[in-house]
Amino acid sequence: MVLNLLADVVWADAWARTGMGFGVVFTVLLVLVFVLVAFGIFSRLSGNKAPKVAKVVEQPAVKPVAQPVASASDADKAAIATALYLYFQNVHDEESNVITIRHNASSAWHHELNPRYNS
């Protein structure tokens, strides 16, 4: 059966379709490259030029001057202390992990959808 299927194939048409497929793919890729290059050229012409790289000049090492550290206010210290205390005490909300759904059976939609309420 497989031999009959292979015998019925017109190989010239199969190779022609394969070549057309590859040709279309490569043509689209080339067009995409040209479009991207064109956008790159247009962005350079409009004034969005890449910054020029400046020549690096080595300077002698300078010791950094110690900057005074800004101290935290009393409110900030209290907030940090409270957060640390609660974190280490494992204080958190207790949750039951139970979802409660209360159903109101007296709605108008309930009567419309349930045939036993229709009279």
C-alpha positions as CSV (number, residue, x, y, z in Angstrom):
1,M,0.0,0.0,0.0
2,V,2.8,2.4,0.9
3,L,4.5,1.6,-2.4
4,N,1.4,2.4,-4.3
5,L,1.2,5.8,-2.6
6,L,4.8,6.6,-3.3
7,A,4.3,5.5,-6.9
8,D,1.4,7.9,-7.3
9,V,3.4,10.9,-6.2
10,V,4.5,13.3,-9.0
11,W,7.9,14.1,-7.7
12,A,8.5,17.0,-10.0
13,D,5.4,18.8,-8.5
14,A,6.5,17.8,-4.9
15,W,10.0,19.3,-5.4
16,A,8.5,22.4,-7.1
17,R,6.2,23.0,-4.2
18,T,9.1,22.5,-1.7
19,G,11.2,25.0,-3.6
20,M,8.4,27.5,-3.7
21,G,7.9,27.2,0.0
22,F,11.6,27.8,0.8
23,G,11.7,30.6,-1.8
24,V,8.7,32.3,-0.1
25,V,10.3,32.0,3.4
26,F,13.6,33.4,2.3
27,T,12.0,36.2,0.3
28,V,9.9,37.3,3.3
29,L,13.0,37.2,5.5
30,L,15.0,39.3,3.0
31,V,12.1,41.8,2.9
32,L,12.0,41.9,6.7
33,V,15.8,42.6,6.8
34,F,15.4,45.5,4.3
35,V,12.5,47.0,6.3
36,L,14.5,46.9,9.5
37,V,17.5,48.4,7.8
38,A,15.3,51.1,6.3
39,F,13.9,52.0,9.7
40,G,17.4,52.1,11.1
41,I,18.4,54.5,8.4
42,F,15.3,56.7,8.8
43,S,15.9,56.9,12.6
44,R,19.5,58.1,12.0
45,L,18.4,60.7,9.4
46,S,15.8,62.1,11.8
47,G,18.4,63.0,14.4
48,N,18.2,60.1,16.8
49,K,21.9,59.3,16.5
50,A,23.7,57.0,18.9
51,P,25.9,58.9,21.4
52,K,29.5,59.0,20.6
53,V,31.8,57.0,22.9
54,A,34.1,59.4,24.7
55,K,37.8,58.6,25.2
56,V,38.5,57.2,28.6
57,V,41.0,59.2,30.5
58,E,42.5,57.6,33.6
59,Q,42.4,59.8,36.7
60,P,44.2,59.2,39.9
61,A,42.3,57.4,42.6
62,V,40.5,59.7,44.9
63,K,39.3,58.6,48.3
64,P,35.6,59.1,48.8
65,V,34.5,61.6,51.4
66,A,32.4,60.0,54.1
67,Q,28.8,61.3,53.9
68,P,26.8,61.7,57.1
69,V,24.2,59.1,57.3
70,A,20.6,60.4,57.7
71,S,19.2,59.1,61.0
72,A,15.7,57.6,61.1
73,S,13.0,59.5,62.9
74,D,11.4,58.1,66.1
75,A,8.2,57.1,64.1
76,D,10.3,55.1,61.6
77,K,12.1,53.3,64.4
78,A,8.8,52.5,66.1
79,A,7.4,51.1,62.8
80,I,10.4,48.9,62.2
81,A,10.4,47.7,65.8
82,T,6.7,46.8,65.6
83,A,7.1,45.0,62.3
84,L,10.0,43.0,63.7
85,Y,8.1,42.2,66.9
86,L,5.0,41.0,65.0
87,Y,7.1,39.0,62.5
88,F,9.0,37.1,65.2
89,Q,5.8,36.5,67.3
90,N,4.0,35.0,64.3
91,V,1.0,37.3,64.8
92,H,-1.3,37.1,61.9
93,D,-5.0,36.8,61.1
94,E,-6.5,33.5,61.8
95,E,-8.5,32.2,58.8
96,S,-10.8,29.3,58.7
97,N,-10.2,28.4,55.1
98,V,-13.9,27.8,54.6
99,I,-15.9,29.5,52.0
100,T,-19.6,30.1,53.0
101,I,-22.1,30.7,50.2
102,R,-25.5,31.6,51.3
103,H,-28.2,31.0,48.7
104,N,-31.3,33.2,48.5
105,A,-33.9,31.0,46.9
106,S,-36.5,33.7,46.7
107,S,-35.0,35.6,43.7
108,A,-37.0,36.2,40.5
109,W,-34.4,34.4,38.4
110,H,-34.8,31.3,40.6
111,H,-38.5,31.2,39.8
112,E,-37.9,31.8,36.1
113,L,-35.3,29.0,35.7
114,N,-36.9,26.3,38.0
115,P,-40.0,24.8,36.3
116,R,-41.6,23.7,39.6
117,Y,-42.1,27.3,40.6
118,N,-43.8,28.2,37.3
119,S,-47.5,28.0,37.6
